[in-house]
Each structure stands twice: as structure tokens, then as C-alpha cells.
Amino acid sequence: MSAPEPVVVANGVVSVLSNGENVRQARDDGTLMTSTDRIITKTGNAVLYALDAATGKELWSSGDLIVSWTHLSGLALSYGRIYVTVFDSRVYSFGLKE
């Protein structure tokens, strides 16, 4: 999991977001990247994982459903749903199994 955000735990499920952000600060030649360079270069997609809180076993993954990356957005939990916001201003909502 690359660049995980803080987790949310509910009903024995740990929800964690791999943010897809390009965390490299420098190019291969050692020169520093600008924020624009980091946005354009090698960003991926965020991936939401649901893990069993007791075992750490992966229960579910959003795979490539989230098409953008996020930066320090974290997760929100409300009424059995997990919310994720991403760079292109989309909000994703995933239901938790009760």
C-alpha cells in the first residue's frame, strides 16, 4: 500500500485509503519537482481497502473504481458509508456491510 491515509475503524472493519499520490520530491537527476510536476508525473489512483480488524485480512478493495488520487483528505464515515474525496473534486461513497 503506497502512501496510506489515516484509518477509520467501525464494526470490526478497518478502512484505509492508499492515496495514489506521487510522493517523490525529486526527479531521477536530483532536481526538485514543483507541485505541478508532482501532479502530472506518475500519480495513480486512490484505492480504498476494507480489512478485518482482528486478522488484517483484506475483505474488499476498490481496485481501479476511484479514477484519481487524493492528498491529505482522509476518510469520513457516516450512517454506514465511507466517503472519499479526490483531486478532481469527485466524492466517492462506499457502503459498509452491517
C-alpha positions, 0 to 999 in steps of 0.5 A, a space after each residue: 500500500 503506497 502512501 496510506 491515509 489515516 484509518 477509520 475503524 467501525 464494526 470490526 472493519 478497518 478502512 484505509 485509503 492508499 492515496 495514489 499520490 506521487 510522493 517523490 520530491 525529486 526527479 531521477 537527476 536530483 532536481 526538485 519537482 514543483 507541485 505541478 510536476 508532482 501532479 502530472 508525473 506518475 500519480 495513480 489512483 486512490 484505492 480504498 481497502 476494507 480489512 478485518 480488524 482482528 486478522 488484517 485480512 483484506 475483505 474488499 478493495 476498490 481496485 481501479 473504481 476511484 479514477 484519481 488520487 487524493 492528498 491529505 483528505 482522509 476518510 469520513 464515515 457516516 450512517 454506514 458509508 465511507 466517503 472519499 474525496 479526490 483531486 478532481 473534486 469527485 466524492 466517492 461513497 462506499 457502503 459498509 456491510 452491517 
